[in-house]
């Protein structure tokens, strides 16, 4: 959908759209709106209201150009109304042309460069190095919307003539098709040839447009073929609602399911979240069975996936897809095999196969802590397979037929990018992972791969980096099917538990983590760093619940993601160890921590050891402080700003207090915010609660402590409700408080 927009611009647009519209908006659609309409919120929202819910969610193809909202018309009236008919004709031809060469425009409108530069239309054009484009996409929308059908048809006819003279058969076919008012079956075959080549080049969005145009010209069996090509292109573009409709109609129209049920199977699964096994049974094809196996494995139904693999193993023994799917299912079941030499192949028959193979190999390498090797695999795949990124609007889609370069489509590239984010997350570089996911979300349908794992990833990374859920996670979560698969439901529970921890609600957080641990039999999934129920129950002052959680952890089968699993168990053991064993066990845990490749996991290990030492009394305060400083530095290296702030805050209070953490209620308040004082312990006026807060956080705390709701506090301080929520979360975290009532007691008793 074009070049990325700045992260702040995307997040602002997502916030405005979420607050203004009752339907979800995909991040890449929001970015497209900003690029096409501008950053002014009113224009973005008004244009979004003209799109269907399916278009906004990324499930359907968006019109090109976008419809022009009334506010856009009003803004441009002064500069557009003064245009002469000739100026409008020039801009109309520029708006519909799929090749942005200046010479094509000049010949199509019958003018020369000097006349073009002297015209008023030049005020709206950018001409550089032989290329020309309309500077403001809104002008393109207004000019296109204001033209009659006759005028548009004439523009396409002129462009078709120019491309025919130049021998550009693809562009000539497209413009000829759009200048033909009655369907022409003779054009359908050429349009389908163009569409198939575009899919191979990764231009699935344009392939869908071209194939849809073919359906308007085709007749009989050829129309079924056109619907099938359009459906496959829609699937690869991430337009899964369109794909279900087009492929379903293609199956009914063509009378043959050959080659169509596989894409339809994937499209239905991505659109609904449920694997339609009836389609696989109807297909009777081993290739469709393999696709179904992967889809089941993505959704953590490893048993169903393995049964399908067993059925196909004898039939497709030499098929490379069989090997790829077998490796993918093992990976999604939690089995790490970093060798996977069979997947270390160069792109050959198609970019899709090669890209998915490289993504699978990279994840397996990362699961074995071979992060640099995993990055190299993905870098190579991106260099060889990623589509070209050019500033010209359509040039790469309508490149010369002699160009045979294979490239991945938006859906397959989304798989590659999500795999890359997973690699960085496992490597512990969560700041990089967070930025990479945000960049990808502005261009690609990242909510689709791996049954929506990016939804969980977005929330987890936002929590680690900023301490609270953000706009990307909120927007992606709204795109989930009505019933998300088990790994996603579990991941969202863990995200909410982590958010509760940062808010000081440790008992709620531990309860959510216990729920997340209740996995159905045979469920697996790709692991993500989170918080352990054992530690959070301990922080909540519930040693009985912590021991029960530890027993469940010990009873689990040994995880094959070795380093992360070992670190999780080690932190749980030292957290709940008896007083006499804690110091010795801390040394073993630290030794394990030093062997970890992830700075995030190293930091979490240091933090767990520091907390464990603090429970043994003030004699270990200095050692605990050293570990907290090291943890803060490791979290900074990881880009986990919220965790770094947490470790620093606990370290500062440890240095100030040099007192043991008391059992019971005080242990709960010594949680993620560090050693919280008792709300009744006022100490020096203002010092107990306000010294560690910023001026704005103190204002928010005072207003909320006085009884104001978040909305009332926002009005009183002239900020947004979201700003109040963020500041209040930080206040709770820094003060170790768990509720508004506790905050009120703390502030009012201190007289702060």
Legacy VTK file of the C-alpha trace (Angstrom):
# vtk DataFile Version 3.0
C-alpha trace
ASCII
DATASET POLYDATA
POINTS 752 float
0.000 0.000 0.000
2.935 2.319 -0.358
5.741 3.660 1.799
5.441 3.598 5.554
4.211 6.612 7.476
5.892 7.746 10.723
4.857 5.586 13.695
3.401 8.568 15.544
1.214 9.405 12.555
-0.058 5.835 12.320
-0.791 5.559 16.042
-2.572 8.930 16.056
-4.693 7.820 13.095
-5.565 4.527 14.784
-6.624 6.383 17.925
-8.816 8.830 16.018
-10.449 6.078 13.988
-11.045 3.891 17.048
-12.754 6.721 18.880
-14.821 7.836 15.880
-15.934 4.566 14.281
-17.837 1.583 15.710
-15.996 -0.886 13.438
-12.352 -2.028 13.508
-9.768 -0.481 11.199
-6.675 -2.456 10.194
-3.412 -0.560 10.762
-2.335 -0.879 7.111
-5.713 0.526 6.028
-5.335 3.430 8.454
-1.863 4.102 7.033
-3.276 4.016 3.495
-5.911 6.567 4.495
-3.282 8.887 5.954
-1.116 8.619 2.840
-4.098 9.253 0.562
-6.001 11.890 2.529
-3.415 13.534 4.775
-2.829 13.647 8.491
-5.766 15.893 9.380
-7.981 13.658 11.566
-11.293 15.029 10.274
-10.425 14.150 6.662
-9.188 10.679 7.583
-12.313 9.892 9.602
-14.690 11.354 7.014
-13.087 9.331 4.234
-13.153 6.190 6.379
-16.913 6.615 6.823
-17.286 6.200 3.055
-15.705 2.726 3.164
-17.413 -0.533 4.100
-16.586 -2.333 7.380
-14.878 -5.067 5.349
-12.711 -2.518 3.529
-11.756 -0.835 6.803
-10.814 -4.156 8.381
-8.613 -5.015 5.400
-10.870 -7.855 4.261
-11.829 -6.258 0.954
-10.144 -4.346 -1.848
-10.347 -0.554 -1.458
-11.318 1.591 -4.433
-8.500 3.343 -6.283
-8.615 6.282 -6.060
-10.380 6.618 -2.727
-13.789 8.296 -2.676
-13.484 12.019 -1.963
-15.174 13.139 1.238
-17.121 16.401 1.288
-14.542 18.067 3.539
-11.836 17.262 1.007
-13.968 18.753 -1.771
-14.417 21.935 0.268
-10.696 22.221 1.036
-9.699 21.870 -2.605
-12.515 23.880 -4.130
-10.429 27.019 -4.541
-7.610 25.330 -6.424
-9.708 22.860 -8.426
-12.638 25.057 -9.466
-10.347 27.431 -11.353
-9.061 24.646 -13.616
-9.963 24.816 -17.285
-11.473 21.765 -19.062
-8.048 21.102 -20.567
-6.407 21.214 -17.134
-8.993 18.773 -15.807
-8.414 16.470 -18.759
-4.653 16.425 -18.083
-5.193 15.638 -14.416
-7.811 12.979 -15.200
-5.424 11.169 -17.559
-2.694 11.389 -14.892
-5.107 10.046 -12.258
-6.028 6.876 -14.204
-2.692 6.141 -15.878
-0.944 3.031 -14.579
2.412 4.149 -15.962
3.645 7.488 -14.636
6.051 8.424 -17.427
5.844 12.063 -18.513
6.036 11.218 -22.211
3.011 8.920 -21.916
0.960 11.712 -20.343
2.041 14.280 -22.952
1.158 12.051 -25.880
-2.144 10.956 -24.348
-3.348 14.556 -23.895
-1.723 15.834 -27.103
0.492 18.559 -25.655
4.159 19.326 -25.113
6.201 19.833 -21.967
6.292 23.638 -22.232
2.520 23.871 -22.508
2.109 21.439 -19.628
4.419 23.432 -17.367
2.592 26.674 -18.259
-0.845 25.216 -17.468
-2.651 25.436 -14.136
-2.629 21.650 -13.967
1.139 21.883 -13.380
0.390 23.340 -9.936
-0.867 19.881 -8.978
1.827 17.818 -10.691
5.329 16.784 -9.708
7.621 16.119 -12.676
10.991 14.547 -11.882
13.389 12.522 -14.063
10.846 11.700 -16.717
8.095 10.759 -14.285
4.975 12.697 -13.368
2.450 12.296 -10.602
-0.334 14.221 -8.899
1.232 15.604 -5.731
-1.848 15.557 -3.494
-3.731 12.218 -3.603
-6.870 14.124 -2.614
-6.747 16.039 -5.906
-6.622 12.721 -7.721
-9.757 11.580 -5.872
-11.631 14.839 -6.536
-10.731 14.955 -10.233
-11.669 11.301 -10.726
-14.953 11.661 -8.851
-15.874 14.800 -10.810
-15.357 13.208 -14.228
-18.205 11.614 -16.153
-18.139 8.029 -17.381
-17.630 9.339 -20.916
-14.613 11.407 -19.830
-13.021 8.508 -17.968
-13.578 6.172 -20.910
-11.959 8.667 -23.281
-8.931 8.997 -20.961
-8.439 5.228 -20.897
-8.837 5.026 -24.691
-6.087 7.614 -25.216
-3.734 5.825 -22.855
-4.455 2.485 -24.528
-3.455 3.956 -27.903
-0.157 5.301 -26.526
0.772 1.977 -24.869
-0.140 0.058 -28.013
2.267 2.257 -29.986
4.974 1.620 -27.380
4.426 -2.133 -27.384
3.462 -2.211 -23.686
0.888 -4.932 -24.105
-0.044 -5.230 -20.423
-0.834 -1.541 -19.889
-2.579 -1.338 -23.272
-4.797 -4.303 -22.345
-5.764 -2.713 -19.027
-6.701 0.665 -20.475
-8.484 -0.961 -23.421
-10.576 -3.039 -21.024
-11.597 0.061 -19.070
-12.464 1.950 -22.250
-14.759 -0.826 -23.464
-18.293 -0.230 -22.252
-19.531 -3.671 -23.339
-17.771 -6.835 -22.196
-15.177 -8.226 -24.587
-14.307 -11.928 -24.039
-11.232 -11.451 -26.178
-9.688 -9.236 -23.475
-10.244 -11.683 -20.611
-7.374 -14.028 -21.489
-4.897 -11.161 -21.731
-6.097 -9.695 -18.433
-5.702 -13.053 -16.692
-2.183 -13.426 -18.080
-1.326 -10.014 -16.634
-2.914 -10.855 -13.274
-1.002 -14.109 -12.895
2.294 -12.385 -13.655
1.504 -9.688 -11.092
0.897 -12.273 -8.362
4.283 -13.821 -9.141
5.864 -10.374 -8.764
4.163 -9.856 -5.405
1.668 -7.281 -6.753
-1.391 -9.095 -5.458
-3.525 -5.977 -4.971
-3.164 -4.958 -8.588
-3.566 -8.593 -9.671
-6.937 -8.648 -7.920
-8.030 -5.466 -9.716
-6.993 -6.835 -13.096
-8.580 -10.251 -12.553
-11.813 -8.632 -11.341
-11.880 -6.638 -14.565
-11.427 -9.930 -16.426
-14.561 -11.313 -14.771
-16.527 -8.455 -16.351
-15.352 -9.490 -19.828
-15.212 -13.286 -19.539
-18.040 -15.647 -20.407
-18.842 -19.247 -19.484
-16.016 -21.363 -18.095
-13.580 -18.499 -18.607
-15.492 -16.461 -16.042
-14.975 -19.209 -13.484
-11.274 -19.108 -14.258
-11.234 -15.321 -13.843
-13.041 -15.592 -10.505
-10.465 -18.140 -9.351
-7.508 -15.942 -10.309
-9.149 -12.939 -8.639
-9.800 -14.999 -5.499
-6.227 -16.248 -5.259
-4.946 -12.699 -5.773
-7.339 -11.425 -3.079
-6.067 -14.065 -0.652
-2.438 -13.106 -1.290
-3.342 -9.421 -0.866
-4.836 -10.229 2.550
-8.379 -9.439 1.347
-9.760 -12.625 2.853
-13.447 -11.631 2.748
-13.162 -10.980 -0.985
-11.210 -14.210 -1.368
-13.945 -16.289 0.258
-16.614 -14.727 -1.982
-14.619 -14.952 -5.221
-13.263 -18.457 -4.683
-16.626 -19.739 -3.496
-18.293 -18.382 -6.624
-15.459 -19.748 -8.756
-16.027 -23.261 -7.397
-19.734 -23.016 -8.172
-19.233 -21.390 -11.589
-16.331 -23.428 -12.904
-17.880 -26.765 -12.074
-14.392 -27.957 -11.190
-12.593 -27.624 -7.868
-9.173 -28.306 -9.315
-6.684 -25.936 -7.675
-9.353 -23.788 -5.995
-10.202 -25.617 -2.769
-6.756 -25.093 -1.268
-6.886 -21.288 -1.495
-10.552 -21.356 -0.436
-9.621 -23.470 2.578
-6.987 -20.937 3.661
-9.263 -17.958 2.973
-12.152 -19.344 5.036
-9.796 -20.162 7.913
-8.233 -16.693 7.930
-11.626 -14.989 7.642
-13.427 -16.988 10.346
-10.639 -18.318 12.572
-11.952 -21.872 12.155
-10.491 -24.595 9.930
-13.249 -25.870 7.578
-12.463 -29.565 7.589
-15.487 -30.251 5.378
-13.683 -28.502 2.505
-10.668 -30.762 2.965
-12.883 -33.837 2.938
-14.601 -32.608 -0.205
-11.295 -31.955 -1.930
-9.806 -35.383 -1.437
-6.407 -33.928 -2.337
-3.202 -34.560 -0.431
-2.042 -30.974 -1.055
-5.220 -29.618 0.585
-4.683 -32.025 3.486
-1.209 -30.563 3.991
-2.617 -27.037 4.041
-5.174 -28.147 6.618
-2.419 -29.667 8.748
-0.564 -26.346 8.898
-3.742 -24.436 9.700
-4.540 -26.830 12.553
-0.984 -26.573 13.870
-1.129 -22.765 13.804
-4.216 -23.015 15.980
-2.475 -25.385 18.390
-4.394 -28.519 17.380
-1.262 -30.578 16.900
-3.108 -33.897 17.056
-5.298 -33.051 14.067
-2.274 -31.773 12.155
-0.267 -34.936 12.747
-3.168 -37.176 11.707
-3.361 -35.366 8.375
0.396 -35.666 7.909
0.178 -39.410 8.527
-2.470 -39.715 5.817
-0.352 -37.893 3.227
3.083 -39.255 4.128
2.921 -42.171 1.717
1.271 -40.258 -1.121
3.538 -37.189 -1.152
6.801 -38.764 -0.075
8.876 -36.837 -2.635
6.843 -33.616 -2.594
8.833 -30.668 -1.122
5.601 -29.392 0.393
5.409 -32.548 2.498
8.826 -31.826 4.027
8.005 -28.164 4.546
4.683 -28.885 6.225
6.197 -31.602 8.407
8.851 -29.148 9.633
6.277 -26.388 10.163
3.981 -28.653 12.204
6.880 -29.812 14.391
7.910 -26.199 14.933
4.391 -25.097 15.862
4.158 -28.074 18.215
7.168 -26.759 20.125
9.869 -28.962 18.629
13.122 -27.184 17.771
15.346 -28.642 15.085
17.869 -26.044 14.055
19.399 -28.185 11.321
16.483 -28.263 8.868
18.874 -28.520 5.959
15.999 -29.507 3.704
14.567 -26.004 4.085
17.802 -24.173 3.357
16.944 -23.709 -0.304
17.163 -20.887 -2.789
13.922 -19.517 -4.247
12.956 -21.790 -7.076
9.473 -22.515 -8.317
7.648 -19.784 -6.407
8.361 -17.089 -3.871
5.647 -18.355 -1.528
7.215 -21.761 -0.974
10.695 -20.335 -0.510
9.546 -17.574 1.845
7.567 -19.896 4.116
10.467 -22.337 4.162
12.880 -19.605 5.218
10.490 -18.306 7.882
10.188 -21.818 9.309
13.952 -22.290 9.279
14.571 -18.914 10.938
12.157 -19.672 13.767
13.747 -23.052 14.354
17.198 -21.472 14.531
15.960 -18.788 16.923
14.289 -21.430 19.069
17.734 -22.969 19.504
19.203 -19.567 20.508
20.959 -19.171 17.143
19.626 -15.664 16.728
22.261 -14.314 14.349
21.771 -17.293 12.044
18.017 -16.748 12.152
18.427 -13.079 11.267
20.699 -14.016 8.368
18.084 -16.393 6.967
15.386 -13.729 7.087
17.682 -11.049 5.696
18.529 -13.251 2.757
14.866 -14.061 2.176
13.994 -10.362 2.255
16.772 -9.501 -0.186
15.803 -12.228 -2.624
12.032 -12.301 -2.275
10.680 -9.036 -0.928
8.890 -6.877 -3.503
10.649 -3.815 -4.836
9.867 -0.628 -2.904
9.578 2.208 -5.397
8.060 5.623 -4.925
6.305 5.507 -8.299
2.640 4.676 -7.850
2.134 1.887 -10.376
5.395 1.472 -12.297
6.544 -1.735 -10.645
3.154 -3.439 -11.103
3.208 -2.735 -14.837
6.875 -3.558 -15.368
8.044 -5.110 -18.602
6.919 -8.721 -19.155
10.606 -9.535 -19.575
10.982 -8.981 -15.815
10.707 -12.484 -14.312
11.739 -11.651 -10.742
9.784 -13.663 -8.167
8.588 -11.791 -5.095
6.351 -12.458 -2.132
2.831 -11.119 -1.893
1.586 -8.990 1.038
0.207 -12.028 2.890
3.412 -14.047 2.551
5.554 -11.016 3.373
3.436 -10.564 6.501
4.424 -14.098 7.539
8.087 -13.215 6.995
7.810 -9.989 8.998
5.948 -11.589 11.897
8.594 -14.328 11.939
11.234 -11.600 12.132
9.448 -9.957 15.067
9.316 -13.328 16.828
13.044 -13.808 16.305
13.808 -10.398 17.836
11.430 -11.094 20.723
13.098 -14.402 21.519
16.481 -12.712 21.159
15.350 -10.305 23.875
15.586 -7.176 21.716
11.986 -6.223 22.369
12.489 -2.554 21.479
13.586 -3.568 17.979
10.773 -6.106 17.773
8.218 -3.478 18.749
9.435 -1.051 16.082
9.617 -3.779 13.427
6.036 -4.848 14.129
4.788 -1.279 13.977
6.550 -0.727 10.645
5.125 -3.944 9.196
1.622 -3.228 10.490
1.568 0.031 8.522
2.016 -1.863 5.230
0.893 -5.453 5.631
-2.009 -7.574 6.971
-0.030 -8.685 10.025
-3.159 -9.827 11.911
-3.496 -12.868 9.616
-0.285 -14.961 9.973
0.053 -17.656 12.630
-3.631 -17.416 13.587
-3.264 -13.801 14.727
-0.133 -14.102 16.859
0.813 -10.508 16.001
-2.157 -9.377 18.106
-0.573 -10.955 21.183
2.904 -9.815 20.184
1.814 -6.193 19.831
0.370 -6.112 23.335
3.315 -7.940 24.899
5.875 -5.660 23.289
3.961 -2.498 24.184
3.767 -3.625 27.805
7.499 -4.332 28.006
8.456 -1.077 26.301
5.924 1.393 27.686
4.232 -0.349 30.613
0.701 -0.177 29.232
-1.249 -1.484 26.225
-1.069 0.803 23.188
-2.997 1.660 20.059
-1.478 -0.999 17.810
-2.502 -3.841 20.110
-5.970 -2.358 20.580
-6.503 -2.035 16.824
-5.251 -5.513 16.023
-7.310 -7.107 18.791
-10.488 -5.652 17.296
-9.703 -7.526 14.069
-9.745 -10.955 15.715
-12.466 -13.455 14.787
-15.334 -13.846 17.228
-13.710 -16.956 18.704
-9.903 -16.650 18.630
-7.851 -19.838 18.727
-6.415 -21.096 22.003
-2.866 -19.683 21.658
-4.249 -16.212 21.009
-6.775 -16.400 23.856
-4.020 -17.549 26.190
-1.648 -14.848 24.994
-4.247 -12.144 25.551
-4.853 -13.429 29.085
-1.127 -13.149 29.800
-1.083 -9.628 28.358
-3.889 -8.612 30.683
-2.068 -10.203 33.581
1.085 -8.216 32.803
-0.946 -5.003 32.532
-2.504 -5.787 35.925
0.971 -6.289 37.379
2.096 -2.895 36.148
-1.050 -1.426 37.713
-0.199 -3.090 41.044
-3.095 -5.584 40.906
-1.008 -8.672 41.578
-3.709 -11.033 42.804
-5.798 -10.371 39.688
-2.696 -10.810 37.547
-1.811 -14.133 39.164
-5.375 -15.392 38.724
-5.228 -14.544 35.015
-1.895 -16.350 34.690
-3.398 -19.430 36.334
-6.213 -19.346 33.775
-3.684 -19.036 30.974
-1.866 -22.122 32.286
-4.985 -24.278 31.847
-4.146 -25.520 28.366
-6.225 -28.231 26.695
-4.605 -31.586 26.173
-2.154 -31.592 23.299
-2.098 -27.815 22.952
1.216 -26.226 22.211
2.213 -23.072 20.407
5.084 -20.690 19.897
6.265 -19.366 23.282
6.516 -15.703 24.204
8.281 -14.152 27.203
5.791 -13.315 29.928
5.430 -13.274 33.707
5.334 -16.418 35.869
2.360 -17.191 38.091
4.704 -18.390 40.867
6.424 -15.019 41.138
3.246 -12.968 40.851
1.437 -15.031 43.526
4.458 -14.442 45.771
4.255 -10.718 45.114
0.556 -10.858 45.943
1.417 -12.253 49.389
-0.059 -15.698 48.607
2.684 -18.286 49.230
0.138 -21.115 49.189
-0.984 -20.221 45.674
2.654 -19.737 44.645
3.518 -23.278 45.804
0.543 -24.677 43.875
1.639 -22.831 40.750
5.187 -24.155 41.178
3.857 -27.700 41.467
1.971 -27.282 38.191
5.086 -25.896 36.531
7.190 -28.836 37.725
4.572 -31.281 36.442
4.675 -29.933 32.889
6.586 -31.907 30.262
10.071 -30.565 29.687
9.780 -27.783 27.112
11.921 -28.062 24.023
12.589 -24.327 23.842
15.399 -24.995 26.238
16.905 -21.715 27.415
13.660 -19.798 27.896
11.975 -22.748 29.598
14.936 -23.358 31.889
15.023 -19.686 32.874
11.307 -19.721 33.657
11.658 -22.710 35.956
14.767 -21.317 37.633
13.084 -18.007 38.439
10.066 -19.828 39.843
12.239 -22.025 42.055
14.254 -19.166 43.556
11.131 -17.075 44.089
9.388 -19.695 46.211
12.434 -21.293 47.851
12.627 -21.640 51.614
14.650 -18.999 53.447
17.579 -21.326 54.108
17.823 -22.433 50.472
17.263 -19.129 48.767
20.792 -17.733 48.837
22.430 -20.897 47.492
19.766 -21.315 44.826
20.242 -17.699 43.767
23.814 -18.486 42.779
22.679 -21.336 40.525
20.007 -19.155 38.941
22.507 -16.380 38.265
24.867 -18.857 36.616
22.038 -19.957 34.333
21.155 -16.336 33.638
24.680 -15.543 32.505
24.430 -18.306 29.893
21.312 -16.798 28.305
21.617 -14.976 24.994
18.612 -12.723 25.612
19.207 -9.501 27.585
15.506 -9.520 28.450
15.734 -12.986 30.035
18.993 -12.074 31.753
17.377 -8.970 33.216
14.327 -10.867 34.408
16.575 -13.419 36.079
18.520 -10.670 37.882
15.254 -9.055 38.966
13.901 -12.342 40.350
17.104 -12.989 42.291
17.078 -9.455 43.716
13.524 -9.878 44.976
14.382 -13.263 46.465
17.379 -11.808 48.318
15.317 -8.936 49.675
12.930 -11.366 51.344
15.867 -12.682 53.427
16.361 -9.369 55.183
18.393 -6.151 55.009
21.678 -8.002 55.038
21.266 -8.773 51.352
20.161 -5.273 50.379
23.483 -4.285 48.823
23.683 -7.455 46.699
20.061 -7.017 45.692
20.783 -3.436 44.689
23.646 -4.583 42.473
21.381 -7.082 40.753
18.685 -4.449 40.249
21.156 -2.056 38.644
22.336 -4.839 36.352
18.738 -5.735 35.545
17.978 -2.123 34.650
20.949 -1.988 32.280
19.945 -5.271 30.645
16.370 -4.084 30.194
17.646 -0.881 28.616
19.757 -2.961 26.236
16.652 -4.989 25.387
14.599 -1.850 24.749
12.222 -2.817 27.557
11.852 0.675 28.969
8.992 -0.153 31.332
10.919 -3.002 32.953
14.045 -0.834 33.178
12.057 1.853 35.001
10.641 -0.805 37.310
14.096 -2.157 38.215
15.494 1.340 38.759
12.569 2.317 40.956
12.910 -0.781 43.093
16.665 -0.251 43.299
16.269 3.358 44.436
13.794 2.397 47.134
15.979 -0.502 48.217
18.935 1.861 48.634
16.744 4.337 50.522
15.000 1.904 52.820
17.541 -0.887 53.426
14.754 -2.758 55.197
13.509 -6.306 54.658
10.299 -6.825 52.779
7.640 -7.787 55.295
5.433 -10.766 54.687
1.788 -10.635 53.800
0.407 -7.344 52.599
3.815 -5.634 52.331
5.123 -8.431 50.136
2.285 -7.773 47.758
3.226 -4.103 47.606
6.842 -5.009 46.932
5.762 -6.251 43.522
6.545 -4.775 40.181
6.678 -1.297 41.688
9.277 -2.251 44.283
9.075 -1.692 48.058
5.818 0.172 48.506
5.308 1.747 51.914
2.180 1.189 53.920
-0.376 3.881 52.980
-0.688 4.809 56.629
3.051 5.321 57.030
3.218 9.000 56.188
6.825 9.710 57.130
7.863 13.149 56.004
4.945 15.033 54.420
4.965 14.634 50.675
8.104 12.452 50.598
6.401 9.088 50.882
4.359 9.297 47.712
5.269 12.369 45.685
9.054 12.294 45.589
9.240 9.553 42.965
6.580 11.067 40.670
6.895 13.586 37.860
4.987 16.880 38.242
2.260 15.684 35.854
1.964 12.339 37.663
1.568 14.199 40.969
-1.231 16.300 39.469
-3.015 13.202 38.176
-2.599 11.425 41.532
-4.019 14.382 43.452
-7.027 14.810 41.160
-7.855 11.090 41.170
-7.289 10.843 44.938
-9.862 13.610 45.324
-12.455 11.300 43.771
-12.400 12.270 40.085
-13.072 9.686 37.391
-10.602 9.365 34.518
-12.854 11.452 32.291
-13.274 14.120 34.973
-9.523 14.172 35.576
-8.902 14.573 31.847
-11.256 17.545 31.705
-9.706 19.120 34.796
-6.160 18.833 33.454
-7.035 19.526 29.782
-5.613 16.230 28.514
-7.098 13.106 26.939
-8.577 10.230 28.914
-5.849 8.030 27.449
-3.183 10.334 28.919
-4.802 10.035 32.340
-4.851 6.242 32.023
-1.146 6.123 31.148
-0.112 8.472 33.977
-2.331 6.676 36.493
-0.797 3.328 35.527
2.666 4.763 36.158
1.530 6.255 39.487
0.197 2.884 40.645
3.409 1.194 39.551
5.741 3.666 41.226
3.811 3.832 44.493
3.024 0.118 44.741
-0.676 0.883 45.123
-3.382 -1.383 43.737
-6.549 0.719 43.693
-7.868 4.276 43.563
-8.987 3.932 47.190
-5.482 2.964 48.306
-4.063 5.889 46.340
-6.543 8.252 48.015
-5.542 7.013 51.475
-1.850 7.371 50.632
-2.150 10.913 49.246
-4.569 12.277 51.847
-2.789 10.854 54.889
0.545 12.147 53.640
-0.883 15.580 53.174
0.981 15.650 49.846
LINES 1 753
752 0 1 2 3 4 5 6 7 8 9 10 11 12 13 14 15 16 17 18 19 20 21 22 23 24 25 26 27 28 29 30 31 32 33 34 35 36 37 38 39 40 41 42 43 44 45 46 47 48 49 50 51 52 53 54 55 56 57 58 59 60 61 62 63 64 65 66 67 68 69 70 71 72 73 74 75 76 77 78 79 80 81 82 83 84 85 86 87 88 89 90 91 92 93 94 95 96 97 98 99 100 101 102 103 104 105 106 107 108 109 110 111 112 113 114 115 116 117 118 119 120 121 122 123 124 125 126 127 128 129 130 131 132 133 134 135 136 137 138 139 140 141 142 143 144 145 146 147 148 149 150 151 152 153 154 155 156 157 158 159 160 161 162 163 164 165 166 167 168 169 170 171 172 173 174 175 176 177 178 179 180 181 182 183 184 185 186 187 188 189 190 191 192 193 194 195 196 197 198 199 200 201 202 203 204 205 206 207 208 209 210 211 212 213 214 215 216 217 218 219 220 221 222 223 224 225 226 227 228 229 230 231 232 233 234 235 236 237 238 239 240 241 242 243 244 245 246 247 248 249 250 251 252 253 254 255 256 257 258 259 260 261 262 263 264 265 266 267 268 269 270 271 272 273 274 275 276 277 278 279 280 281 282 283 284 285 286 287 288 289 290 291 292 293 294 295 296 297 298 299 300 301 302 303 304 305 306 307 308 309 310 311 312 313 314 315 316 317 318 319 320 321 322 323 324 325 326 327 328 329 330 331 332 333 334 335 336 337 338 339 340 341 342 343 344 345 346 347 348 349 350 351 352 353 354 355 356 357 358 359 360 361 362 363 364 365 366 367 368 369 370 371 372 373 374 375 376 377 378 379 380 381 382 383 384 385 386 387 388 389 390 391 392 393 394 395 396 397 398 399 400 401 402 403 404 405 406 407 408 409 410 411 412 413 414 415 416 417 418 419 420 421 422 423 424 425 426 427 428 429 430 431 432 433 434 435 436 437 438 439 440 441 442 443 444 445 446 447 448 449 450 451 452 453 454 455 456 457 458 459 460 461 462 463 464 465 466 467 468 469 470 471 472 473 474 475 476 477 478 479 480 481 482 483 484 485 486 487 488 489 490 491 492 493 494 495 496 497 498 499 500 501 502 503 504 505 506 507 508 509 510 511 512 513 514 515 516 517 518 519 520 521 522 523 524 525 526 527 528 529 530 531 532 533 534 535 536 537 538 539 540 541 542 543 544 545 546 547 548 549 550 551 552 553 554 555 556 557 558 559 560 561 562 563 564 565 566 567 568 569 570 571 572 573 574 575 576 577 578 579 580 581 582 583 584 585 586 587 588 589 590 591 592 593 594 595 596 597 598 599 600 601 602 603 604 605 606 607 608 609 610 611 612 613 614 615 616 617 618 619 620 621 622 623 624 625 626 627 628 629 630 631 632 633 634 635 636 637 638 639 640 641 642 643 644 645 646 647 648 649 650 651 652 653 654 655 656 657 658 659 660 661 662 663 664 665 666 667 668 669 670 671 672 673 674 675 676 677 678 679 680 681 682 683 684 685 686 687 688 689 690 691 692 693 694 695 696 697 698 699 700 701 702 703 704 705 706 707 708 709 710 711 712 713 714 715 716 717 718 719 720 721 722 723 724 725 726 727 728 729 730 731 732 733 734 735 736 737 738 739 740 741 742 743 744 745 746 747 748 749 750 751
